[in-house]
Amino acid sequence: QVQLVESGGGLVQVGDSLRLACAASGGTDSVNVVAWFCQAPGKERQFIARITRTTGYIFYADFVRGRFTISRDNTKNTVYLQMNSLKPEDTAVYYCAGRDERKNEYKYWGQGTQVTVSS
């Protein structure tokens, strides 16, 4: 069974940076696309970025382009989200999710990690 575990969240100040990590285990061959989402209190979950683990293809949501960077280390089965110039509106729970690239639905989800940006 695939498991995704996020880490790296915390409380930071405006303008700070954080790097989140999503470590995958258990049958990771079926998870070729890994994405990051965020959900702020009272809001719907929002797509941030995705990466294809084999090809390195990356796609970003417009609202993070230029501030957030997704990357992968296949030797560690880990996908990262580097977040720079953090703003109070980035405060949310951040989730990583995985799917087979031939499917649209993200089947596997982590438990989430809280990011709080204080002004």
C-alpha positions in Angstrom: 0.0 0.0 0.0 1.4 3.4 -1.0 2.0 5.8 1.8 2.8 9.5 1.4 4.2 11.4 4.4 4.6 15.2 4.4 7.1 17.1 6.5 8.6 20.5 6.8 5.7 22.7 7.8 5.8 25.2 10.5 5.4 28.8 11.7 7.3 31.4 9.7 7.3 35.1 9.1 6.3 37.0 6.0 9.0 36.7 3.4 10.5 33.6 4.8 11.0 30.3 3.0 10.1 26.7 3.7 10.8 23.4 2.0 8.2 20.8 2.3 9.0 17.1 1.7 6.7 14.3 0.6 8.2 10.9 1.2 6.6 7.9 -0.7 6.8 4.3 0.3 5.2 1.0 -0.6 4.5 0.3 -4.2 5.7 3.6 -5.5 5.9 2.4 -9.1 2.2 3.0 -9.3 2.7 6.6 -8.3 4.3 8.5 -11.2 2.7 11.9 -10.7 3.0 13.6 -7.4 1.3 16.9 -6.7 1.1 19.5 -3.9 -2.2 21.0 -2.8 -3.1 23.4 -0.1 -6.3 24.0 1.9 -6.8 27.2 3.9 -9.4 27.4 6.7 -12.9 27.7 5.2 -11.6 27.3 1.6 -11.5 24.5 -0.9 -8.4 22.5 -1.5 -6.3 24.2 -4.2 -3.8 22.7 -6.6 -0.3 24.1 -6.4 2.0 22.0 -8.7 2.7 18.6 -10.0 5.8 16.7 -11.2 6.1 13.5 -13.2 8.7 11.3 -11.4 10.1 9.7 -14.5 10.3 12.5 -16.9 10.5 15.5 -14.5 7.7 17.3 -16.3 6.4 20.1 -14.1 3.2 22.1 -14.1 2.4 25.0 -11.7 -0.7 26.8 -10.8 -0.5 30.5 -11.8 -0.7 31.8 -8.3 2.6 30.2 -7.2 4.5 30.5 -10.4 7.9 32.1 -9.6 7.6 31.7 -5.8 7.2 27.9 -5.4 9.4 25.2 -6.9 8.6 21.5 -7.1 11.4 19.0 -7.4 12.1 15.3 -6.9 14.8 13.0 -5.7 14.0 9.6 -7.0 16.8 8.0 -5.0 14.9 9.0 -1.9 11.3 8.6 -3.3 10.8 12.1 -2.2 9.2 15.2 -3.8 9.8 18.6 -2.5 8.1 22.0 -2.5 10.3 24.9 -2.0 8.3 27.9 -1.0 9.8 31.4 -1.1 8.6 34.9 -0.3 5.8 33.4 1.9 2.7 35.5 2.5 0.0 35.3 5.2 -2.4 34.0 2.5 -0.1 31.0 2.0 -1.2 29.8 5.5 -2.8 26.5 4.9 -2.5 22.7 5.4 -0.3 21.4 2.6 -0.9 18.0 1.2 0.9 15.8 -1.3 -1.0 13.4 -3.5 0.0 10.7 -6.0 -1.5 9.0 -9.0 -0.7 6.9 -12.0 0.0 9.2 -14.9 -2.6 7.5 -17.0 -5.3 8.5 -14.6 -6.8 11.8 -13.6 -7.7 11.1 -10.0 -5.2 11.4 -7.2 -5.6 8.1 -5.4 -3.0 8.5 -2.6 -2.9 11.4 -0.1 -0.7 12.3 2.8 -1.9 13.5 6.1 -0.9 17.1 5.5 1.5 19.5 7.1 0.5 22.9 8.5 2.2 26.0 7.2 1.5 29.3 9.1 2.8 32.6 7.8 2.7 35.3 10.5 2.8 39.0 9.7 
